[in-house]
Amino acid sequence: MKISALVLLLSVITMTSSASSPDVIESLLTRLESKRASPSVQETAAAGVLERLLPFHSRSFQFKIVPKVASIPKAGSLPRLKGKGVMIQRPVPWNYYQNVVTSSYSYVWWNWSGWEKEIDWMALQGVNLPLAFTGQEAIWQKVFMDFNISKDELNDFFGGPAFLAWARMGNLHGWGGPLSQNWLDQQLNLQKQILSRMSELGMVPVLPSFSGNVPEALKKIHPSANITRLGDWNTVDGNPKWCCTYLLDPSDPLFVEIGEAFVRKQIKEYGDVTDIYNCDTFNENSPPSNDTTYISMLGAAVYRAMSQGDKDAVWLMQGWLFYSDSAFWKPPQMKALLHSVPVGKMIVLDLFADVKPIWETSAQFYGTPYVWCLLHNFGGNIEMYGVLDAISSGPVDARISDNSTMVGVGMCMEGIEHNPVVYELMSEMAFRSEKVLVAEWLKAYSRRRYGKTVRQVEAAWEILYHTIYNCTDGIADHNTDFIVKFPDWDPSTISASSFGKQEKMLLPFHLSPGRRFLSQATGSDFPQAHLWYSTRFVVDALELFLQAGNHLKESLPFRYDLVDLTRQVLSKLANKVYVDAMTAFQQKDAKALHLHSQKFLQLIKDIDLLLACDDNFLLGTWLESAKALAATPSEMRQYEWNARTQVTMWYDTNRTAQSKLHDYGTSCTCFCPYTCMRVYIYLHACVYRHFWICVP
């Protein structure tokens, strides 16, 4: 059907009456509107998105920027538009996107081709407030050189490409580095392309600002400056080569000087593209004092560093610290930080609102505007997981609550490119004024995704909705299936009686509460996989997917979902097989131990073969994209080391201790044909140890 016209809003934002300080926020929106590209530029950019995605239908659409309103078709259909079309207004101004670590877990090896596709996707989802962190090390190099720090001295400050996110936050330094000048220049040019396209599509990028993280050399140049060395962050032995970074106290005048210089240098490089800046000074690093006057002073200094570089600056802060370090951030400390800046000059990301919403327990962040965010993923792990009911209702509940200060919704996954159903629903909530009936929405979703209605698929998604995508145990999901974990548990240290109790928890055909994996289990502790649903019902869903295969064999999204669901089922089955093997060991049943061990190894091979059917699950895709960015053989080796290390041991390991972060960024079932495999060495009367190898 030919569409005569489609009137689209390209990130034009509207204010709701529910937000606090509406005059201040309205003023911010008006000011940001003045920075946007002209309507003709935005319309041309939108046409470019359509030409890339639907080249044979590009003439069926017309684009027009309409202020304050949006026009999108009803989900699942493209009706012929008459008169003014179908008008749907955003209930909140902003649709935020990205986590500060996504740049390392997902984007690190992307070139412009990958970024162009990602920004196209953002435009389709209505994202209008994306994080833009690429290339900042090149800016920092210029800033710190102005403060008499040499390029060589910065080699120990910047992390390697796959670990830049944590070097930026002051968690580590030097790990995976140094960065070549080629990398710095390449990433800066890429950032300019990213910002240009975001602006063309009407988006307001969020740029980084100064959090206090400084090179060691600055302390030597300014010996009287208030620079302290932070404590260890997850090294195995406190090795200062990687740990214990340096923090310039915000109370020091040098803090504002450096912060202002950084903001001004960005404006010089990129132009006046935004007034919104991210800063997370206390991300997993508590302030040295819980005195509220001191905390208020720190917050004011952080903001002053931004505002002296950009007089209209707004501080966007991740609210993760209020969850992860809740023992420190009590109400008085929260208020001191949140109220340390002028009204309307801070926006908080309620980062984990899909599971642990902070707005409910903090009186709407004590009057500070906030964005209701979905976190969902940790470490880029691959696992089918979600809480669709929370997504379909949580943003609405927050927006209509008494004295609501909510000004947006957001997606803040640590890693992307998995669980598309979760992100499709979440992105729709930016345009939803009422709660979504998930069961009905899923029928429309499967029809859109696969191109037709298939009864078996609809029934399968109904099952998945009530099982895999209904995790209500409150645990931050992080794939803990045994098949993807580093084998660091010694079965000889646990008694048979205590093991039997644990075994009951892990039987996959029982509903069991989710439990965290105990990484270096000793004594009576047994490693536990997170299971929050009945696997029997999910097997039924898989059977329905298989029955639908002949109807949808040409659909690539269907094939992806089928592979992913099969991987999920086999991984949970492997949990039971692993428990059976451990039971046999405790019972000194060598024959049963051999049988179940062979089953476990065969499951690894089966999953390896399965995932080779779809290049979205290949480790080779990750490794080759890393090597493709290299300009020299040494860079190629370094980038591949970064890529492999992040998804295996992650951080430092020595001869006597393994990385504390091993497995954090690992989901090994997706690494084929370059797969990580468990190698079992049988020692003495069936007592075995095991370790990882990466097989090229």
C-alpha positions in Angstrom: 0.0 0.0 0.0 1.4 3.4 -1.0 1.8 5.8 1.9 1.0 9.3 0.7 2.7 11.0 3.6 4.2 10.2 6.9 4.6 13.1 9.3 7.4 12.2 11.7 8.7 13.9 14.8 12.5 13.6 14.7 13.4 13.9 18.4 11.3 17.1 18.9 10.5 17.1 22.6 7.6 18.2 24.7 7.2 19.0 28.4 4.7 17.4 30.7 3.2 19.0 33.8 4.5 16.3 36.0 8.1 17.3 36.0 9.5 19.5 38.8 10.5 23.0 38.2 8.7 23.0 34.8 9.8 26.6 33.9 13.4 25.6 34.3 13.1 22.4 32.3 11.0 24.2 29.6 13.8 26.8 29.4 16.3 24.0 28.9 14.2 22.4 26.2 13.8 25.7 24.4 17.5 26.4 24.5 18.4 22.9 23.2 15.8 23.3 20.4 17.8 26.3 19.2 20.9 24.1 18.8 19.1 21.7 16.5 19.8 21.3 12.8 17.3 23.1 10.6 14.1 21.3 9.7 15.4 20.8 6.1 18.6 19.1 7.4 16.6 16.8 9.7 14.2 15.9 7.0 17.0 15.1 4.6 18.7 13.0 7.3 15.4 11.1 8.0 15.1 10.4 4.3 18.6 9.0 4.3 17.7 6.6 7.1 14.8 5.3 5.0 16.9 5.1 1.9 19.4 2.8 3.7 16.8 0.6 5.4 14.0 0.5 2.8 15.5 1.7 -0.5 12.6 0.3 -2.6 10.0 2.1 -0.6 11.7 5.5 0.0 9.4 7.3 -2.4 6.4 6.1 -0.4 7.2 8.5 2.5 7.4 12.1 3.1 9.0 13.7 6.2 8.1 16.9 7.9 9.3 18.3 11.2 6.3 19.2 13.3 7.1 20.8 16.7 5.7 19.4 19.9 3.8 16.5 18.4 4.7 13.1 17.0 3.0 11.1 14.3 3.7 7.4 14.2 1.4 4.5 12.9 -0.3 2.1 15.3 2.0 -0.7 16.2 1.9 -3.5 13.6 0.3 -1.5 10.7 0.9 1.3 8.3 -2.5 2.9 7.7 -3.2 5.2 4.8 -2.9 8.6 6.4 -5.6 11.2 5.8 -5.8 14.8 6.9 -3.4 15.4 9.8 -2.5 11.8 10.2 -2.2 9.8 13.4 -0.9 12.0 16.1 0.9 10.6 19.2 2.6 13.0 21.6 5.6 12.0 23.8 4.5 11.9 27.4 8.0 12.8 28.5 10.7 14.9 26.9 13.6 12.5 26.6 14.4 9.1 25.4 17.9 8.4 26.7 20.3 5.7 25.4 23.6 4.0 26.4 25.6 3.1 29.5 29.0 4.5 30.1 30.5 1.0 29.7 28.7 0.2 26.4 31.5 1.9 24.6 33.8 -0.9 25.8 31.5 -3.9 25.8 29.9 -3.3 22.4 31.1 -0.2 20.5 34.8 -0.5 21.0 35.7 -2.0 17.6 33.1 -0.2 15.5 34.0 1.9 12.4 31.6 4.4 10.8 29.6 1.6 9.1 28.7 0.1 12.4 27.9 3.5 14.0 25.8 4.6 11.0 23.6 1.5 11.5 23.4 2.1 15.2 22.3 5.8 14.8 19.7 4.7 12.2 18.4 2.3 14.9 18.3 5.1 17.5 16.3 7.3 15.1 13.8 4.5 14.6 13.4 4.0 18.3 12.9 7.7 19.0 16.1 8.1 20.9 16.9 11.8 21.3 19.4 11.9 24.2 22.3 9.5 23.4 25.6 9.3 25.2 28.5 10.3 22.9 31.7 9.2 24.5 33.8 8.1 21.5 37.2 9.8 21.0 37.4 11.6 24.3 41.0 10.4 24.9 42.2 12.6 22.0 40.6 15.6 23.7 42.2 14.6 27.0 45.5 14.3 25.4 45.3 17.9 24.2 44.0 19.2 27.5 46.7 17.5 29.6 49.5 18.5 27.3 48.3 22.1 27.9 49.0 21.3 31.6 52.6 20.1 30.7 51.9 16.4 30.8 53.7 14.6 27.9 52.3 12.0 25.6 54.5 9.4 27.1 53.2 10.1 30.6 49.7 9.6 29.3 50.5 6.1 28.2 50.1 4.9 31.7 46.9 6.8 32.2 44.7 5.6 29.4 43.5 2.0 29.4 43.5 -0.2 26.3 40.7 0.1 23.8 38.5 -2.7 25.4 39.0 -1.2 28.9 38.7 2.6 28.3 35.3 2.8 30.1 36.9 1.8 33.4 40.0 4.0 32.9 37.7 6.9 32.3 35.9 6.2 35.6 39.2 5.9 37.6 38.8 2.2 38.3 42.1 1.3 36.6 44.9 2.7 34.5 47.2 1.3 31.8 45.5 -2.1 31.6 45.5 -3.1 27.9 47.3 0.0 26.8 49.0 2.1 25.6 46.9 3.9 23.0 48.6 4.7 19.8 48.3 8.1 18.1 46.6 6.3 15.3 43.9 5.1 17.7 43.4 8.6 19.2 43.2 10.3 15.8 40.9 7.6 14.3 38.5 7.7 17.3 38.3 11.6 17.3 37.4 11.6 13.6 34.8 8.9 14.2 33.3 11.0 17.0 32.9 13.9 14.7 31.0 11.7 12.2 28.8 10.4 15.1 28.0 13.8 16.4 27.3 15.2 13.0 24.7 12.4 12.2 23.1 12.6 15.7 22.7 16.4 15.2 21.3 16.0 11.7 18.6 13.6 13.1 17.6 16.1 15.8 19.3 14.3 18.7 21.0 16.1 21.6 24.3 14.2 22.4 25.5 13.9 26.0 29.2 14.6 26.1 31.7 13.7 28.9 33.0 16.1 31.5 35.7 16.0 34.1 35.2 13.7 37.1 38.6 14.3 38.8 40.5 11.3 37.4 44.1 12.5 36.6 47.4 11.1 35.5 50.1 10.5 38.1 52.3 13.1 36.4 49.9 15.9 37.5 50.8 15.3 41.1 54.5 15.8 40.3 53.8 19.0 38.4 51.4 20.3 41.0 52.8 18.9 44.3 50.5 21.1 46.4 47.3 20.1 44.7 44.8 18.0 46.6 45.4 14.7 44.7 44.8 11.4 46.5 45.4 7.9 45.4 42.3 5.7 45.4 42.1 2.2 46.8 42.3 -1.0 44.9 39.6 -1.9 42.4 39.5 -5.7 41.8 43.2 -6.5 41.1 44.4 -9.8 42.5 47.2 -8.3 44.6 46.8 -4.5 44.6 49.4 -4.1 41.8 49.9 -0.3 41.4 50.8 -0.9 37.8 47.1 -1.2 37.1 45.2 -0.1 40.3 44.9 2.8 42.6 44.3 5.7 40.3 44.7 9.4 41.2 41.8 11.7 42.0 41.9 15.4 42.1 39.6 16.7 44.8 36.8 18.9 43.5 37.6 21.4 46.2 41.0 22.1 44.6 41.0 25.2 42.3 42.8 23.0 39.7 39.7 20.8 39.4 37.6 23.6 38.0 40.5 24.8 35.8 40.9 21.3 34.2 37.2 20.7 33.9 36.6 24.0 32.2 39.5 23.4 29.8 38.0 20.0 28.8 34.5 21.3 28.1 35.9 24.2 26.1 38.2 21.9 24.1 35.2 19.8 23.2 33.2 22.8 22.0 36.2 23.9 19.9 36.5 20.5 18.3 32.8 19.6 17.8 31.0 23.0 17.9 28.1 24.0 20.2 26.2 20.7 19.9 24.8 20.3 23.4 24.5 21.7 27.0 24.2 18.2 28.6 27.3 16.6 30.1 27.8 13.3 32.0 29.9 13.1 35.1 30.1 10.1 37.5 32.7 11.2 40.0 31.6 8.6 42.7 30.9 5.6 40.5 32.0 2.6 42.7 34.3 5.1 44.5 32.9 6.6 47.7 33.7 10.2 48.7 36.4 10.4 51.5 33.8 11.8 53.9 30.1 11.4 54.5 29.8 14.9 55.9 26.9 16.5 54.0 28.5 19.9 53.8 31.6 18.4 52.2 29.5 16.4 49.8 27.5 19.5 48.8 30.8 21.3 48.2 32.0 18.5 46.0 28.9 18.5 43.9 29.0 22.3 43.5 32.6 22.1 42.4 31.9 19.4 39.8 29.1 21.5 38.3 31.2 24.7 38.4 33.8 23.0 36.3 31.2 22.3 33.7 29.4 25.6 33.8 32.6 27.6 33.4 33.2 25.8 30.2 29.5 26.0 29.1 27.4 28.6 31.0 24.3 26.6 30.2 25.6 23.2 31.2 23.4 20.6 32.7 24.9 17.7 34.7 23.6 14.3 33.8 24.5 11.7 36.4 24.1 8.0 36.6 22.2 7.1 39.7 23.9 3.7 40.0 25.9 4.8 43.1 22.6 5.2 45.1 22.0 1.5 44.5 25.5 -0.1 44.5 26.7 1.9 47.5 23.5 2.4 49.4 25.3 1.9 52.7 27.0 5.2 52.1 24.4 7.2 50.2 21.8 7.6 52.9 19.0 10.3 52.5 21.1 13.1 53.9 24.1 12.3 51.6 21.8 11.9 48.6 20.1 15.2 49.3 23.5 17.0 49.7 24.7 15.8 46.3 21.4 16.3 44.4 20.8 19.8 45.8 24.4 20.9 45.4 23.6 22.4 41.9 21.0 25.0 40.9 17.5 23.8 40.3 17.1 22.2 36.9 20.9 21.9 36.3 21.0 18.2 37.2 19.3 15.2 35.7 19.7 11.7 37.3 19.5 8.4 35.5 17.5 6.0 37.7 19.7 3.4 36.1 18.2 0.2 37.5 14.6 1.2 37.7 13.5 -2.0 35.9 14.5 -4.0 39.0 15.5 -1.6 41.8 13.8 1.8 41.2 15.4 4.5 43.4 12.7 7.1 42.7 10.2 5.2 44.9 12.4 5.4 48.0 13.9 8.8 47.6 10.9 11.1 47.2 11.4 11.4 43.5 15.2 12.0 44.0 14.2 14.7 46.4 12.8 16.8 43.7 15.5 16.4 41.1 14.5 15.6 37.5 15.2 12.0 36.6 15.0 9.5 33.7 13.4 6.1 34.3 16.0 3.6 32.9 16.2 0.0 31.9 19.6 -1.5 32.8 18.9 -5.2 32.0 22.4 -6.4 30.9 25.7 -6.7 32.7 29.0 -7.3 30.9 27.5 -7.9 27.5 26.5 -11.4 28.7 24.3 -13.5 26.4 21.2 -14.8 28.1 17.5 -14.6 27.3 16.2 -12.6 30.3 13.8 -9.7 31.1 10.9 -8.4 33.1 8.4 -7.3 30.5 5.7 -6.4 33.0 8.0 -3.9 34.8 8.9 -2.3 31.5 5.3 -2.1 30.3 4.1 -0.4 33.5 7.1 1.0 35.4 7.6 4.2 33.4 3.9 5.0 33.5 3.6 4.4 37.2 6.6 6.8 37.8 5.3 9.5 35.5 1.8 9.6 37.0 2.9 9.3 40.6 2.4 12.1 43.1 4.9 15.0 42.7 6.7 13.1 39.8 9.9 14.6 38.6 10.3 12.1 35.8 11.5 13.7 32.5 12.3 10.8 30.3 12.8 7.1 29.8 16.1 5.4 28.9 17.9 2.2 28.0 21.3 1.7 29.7 22.4 -1.8 28.9 26.1 -2.5 29.6 26.2 -4.6 26.4 23.8 -4.6 23.4 22.7 -6.8 20.5 20.7 -9.4 22.4 17.1 -9.8 23.7 15.5 -7.6 21.0 12.0 -8.0 22.4 13.1 -6.2 25.6 14.4 -3.2 23.8 11.6 -3.0 21.3 9.1 -2.7 24.2 11.3 -0.3 26.2 11.8 2.1 23.3 8.0 2.2 22.7 7.5 3.4 26.3 8.9 6.7 25.2 5.7 7.2 23.3 3.2 5.4 25.6 0.9 7.3 27.9 -0.7 4.2 29.3 0.4 0.8 30.3 0.9 -1.8 27.7 -1.0 -5.1 27.6 2.1 -7.3 27.1 0.3 -10.4 25.8 -1.4 -8.5 23.0 1.7 -6.5 22.3 3.7 -9.7 21.8 1.3 -10.9 19.1 1.9 -7.7 17.2 5.6 -7.9 17.9 6.0 -11.4 16.5 4.0 -10.5 13.4 6.2 -7.4 12.8 9.4 -9.3 13.5 8.8 -12.4 11.4 6.6 -10.9 8.7 3.5 -13.0 9.2 1.2 -14.4 11.9 2.0 -18.0 12.9 -0.1 -19.6 15.5 2.7 -21.7 17.0 5.0 -18.7 17.4 2.3 -16.6 19.1 1.8 -19.5 21.6 5.5 -19.8 22.1 5.9 -16.1 22.9 3.0 -16.4 25.4 5.1 -19.0 27.2 8.3 -17.0 27.1 6.4 -14.0 28.5 5.5 -15.9 31.6 8.8 -17.7 32.0 12.1 -16.3 30.7 10.8 -12.7 30.4 9.1 -12.7 33.8 12.1 -12.6 36.2 10.8 -11.2 39.5 13.4 -12.4 42.0 15.1 -9.0 42.1 18.5 -10.5 41.1 20.7 -8.5 38.7 20.9 -11.2 36.0 24.4 -12.2 34.9 24.6 -15.5 32.9 25.8 -18.0 35.6 25.2 -21.2 33.7 28.0 -23.6 34.4 28.8 -24.1 30.7 30.0 -20.4 30.4 31.8 -20.2 33.7 35.5 -20.6 34.6 35.8 -23.9 36.4 37.2 -22.8 39.7 35.3 -25.1 42.1 37.0 -28.0 43.7 34.4 -30.8 44.2 36.7 -32.6 46.7 36.0 -29.8 49.3 32.3 -30.3 49.7 30.5 -33.1 51.6 28.0 -35.3 49.9 25.2 -34.3 52.3 25.5 -30.6 51.7 25.8 -31.2 48.0 22.5 -33.1 47.9 20.8 -30.0 49.4 22.2 -27.8 46.7 21.3 -30.3 44.0 17.6 -29.9 44.7 17.9 -26.1 44.1 19.4 -26.6 40.7 17.1 -29.2 39.2 16.0 -27.4 36.0 12.5 -28.8 36.0 11.6 -27.1 39.2 10.9 -23.4 39.7 13.6 -22.2 42.0 14.5 -18.8 43.3 17.5 -17.2 41.4 20.8 -17.4 43.3 24.1 -15.8 42.6 27.1 -17.9 41.3 29.6 -18.3 44.1 32.8 -17.7 42.2 35.5 -19.5 44.3 33.3 -21.8 46.4 34.8 -23.5 49.3 33.6 -25.7 52.2 29.9 -26.4 51.9 29.3 -23.7 49.3 28.4 -24.9 45.8 28.3 -22.8 42.7 24.7 -22.0 41.8 23.2 -21.0 38.5 20.5 -18.4 38.3 17.2 -20.0 37.4 13.9 -18.2 37.7 11.5 -20.2 35.5 10.4 -23.7 34.8 12.5 -25.1 32.0 9.8 -27.6 31.1 7.6 -24.8 29.8 10.5 -23.2 27.9 11.2 -26.6 26.2 7.5 -26.5 25.1 8.1 -23.0 23.6 11.1 -24.3 21.7 9.0 -27.2 20.3 6.5 -24.6 19.1 9.3 -22.6 17.4 10.5 -25.7 15.7 7.0 -26.5 14.4 6.8 -23.0 12.9 10.1 -23.5 11.1 8.6 -24.4 7.7 6.5 -21.2 7.8 9.3 -18.9 8.7 12.5 -20.4 7.3 13.2 -17.4 5.2 13.0 -15.0 8.2 16.4 -14.1 9.5 15.0 -12.7 12.8 13.1 -16.0 13.3 16.3 -17.9 12.7 18.2 -15.7 15.2 15.5 -16.2 17.9 15.4 -20.0 17.2 19.1 -20.3 17.7 19.1 -18.2 20.8 16.2 -20.1 22.4 17.8 -23.4 21.6 21.1 -22.2 23.2 19.1 -21.2 26.3 17.5 -24.6 26.6 20.7 -26.5 26.1 22.6 -24.3 28.6 20.0 -24.9 31.3 20.1 -28.6 30.5 23.9 -28.5 31.0 23.3 -27.2 34.5 21.5 -30.4 35.4 24.1 -32.6 33.7 26.8 -30.8 35.7 25.0 -31.4 38.9 24.6 -35.1 38.0 28.3 -35.3 37.4 29.1 -33.7 40.8 26.6 -36.0 42.5 28.4 -39.0 41.0 31.7 -37.7 42.2 30.4 -37.3 45.7 29.1 -40.8 45.6 32.4 -42.1 44.2 30.5 -43.5 41.2 33.2 -43.5 38.5 31.0 -44.9 35.8 28.2 -42.3 36.4 30.8 -39.5 36.6 32.3 -40.5 33.2 28.8 -40.7 31.7 27.6 -37.3 32.8 31.0 -35.7 32.1 30.8 -37.0 28.5 27.2 -35.6 28.3 28.4 -32.2 29.4 31.3 -32.2 26.9 28.8 -33.2 24.2 26.5 -30.4 25.1 29.4 -28.0 24.6 30.0 -29.4 21.1 26.3 -29.3 20.3 26.0 -25.6 21.4 29.2 -24.8 19.5 27.7 -26.3 16.3 24.4 -24.6 16.8 25.8 -21.2 17.3 28.0 -21.5 14.2 24.6 -21.2 12.3 24.4 -17.4 13.0 27.3 -15.0 12.8 25.7 -12.9 15.5 27.0 -15.5 17.9 30.5 -15.8 16.6 33.6 -14.8 18.6 35.3 -14.4 15.3 33.1 -11.4 14.5 34.4 -9.7 17.6 38.0 -10.6 17.0 38.1 -9.7 13.4 36.4 -6.3 14.0 39.2 -5.6 16.5 42.0 -6.5 14.1 40.4 -4.5 11.3 41.0 -1.2 13.2 44.7 -1.8 13.5 47.1 0.1 11.3 50.2 -2.0 12.2 51.0 -5.6 13.2 51.7 -4.5 16.7 48.3 -2.8 17.0 46.7 -5.9 15.6 48.2 -8.1 18.3 47.3 -5.5 21.0 43.7 -5.2 19.9 43.2 -8.9 19.6 44.7 -9.3 23.1 42.2 -6.7 24.4 39.3 -8.4 22.7 40.2 -11.9 24.0 41.0 -10.7 27.5 37.8 -8.8 28.0 35.6 -11.8 27.3 37.7 -14.3 29.3 39.8 -13.2 32.3 38.9 -9.5 32.0 41.6 -8.3 34.4 44.9 -9.2 35.9 45.9 -12.8 36.7 49.2 -14.0 38.3 50.7 -17.3 39.0 48.8 -17.9 42.2 45.5 -16.0 41.7 43.0 -15.6 38.9 41.3 -12.4 38.0 38.5 -11.4 40.3 36.5 -10.3 37.3 36.9 -13.5 35.3 33.5 -14.4 33.7 32.1 -10.9 34.1 32.3 -10.1 30.4 32.1 -13.7 29.4 29.2 -15.6 27.8 31.3 -18.4 26.3 28.4 -20.2 24.6 28.5 -17.6 21.9 32.2 -18.0 21.0 32.3 -20.2 18.0 34.0 -21.3 15.9 36.8 -19.7 17.9 35.3 -21.2 21.0 36.3 -21.4 24.6 36.2 -25.0 25.7 36.4 -26.7 29.0 39.3 -29.1 29.1 39.0 -31.8 31.8 42.2 -33.4 33.2 41.4 -36.5 35.2 43.8 -36.9 38.1 43.9 -39.7 40.7 40.8 -41.7 41.2 38.4 -39.4 39.4 39.4 -36.2 41.2 39.8 -33.6 38.5 40.7 -30.1 38.0 39.7 -28.0 35.0 40.7 -24.9 33.2 40.0 -22.7 30.2 41.8 -22.6 26.9 40.9 -20.4 23.9 41.1 -22.5 20.7 41.6 -20.6 17.4 
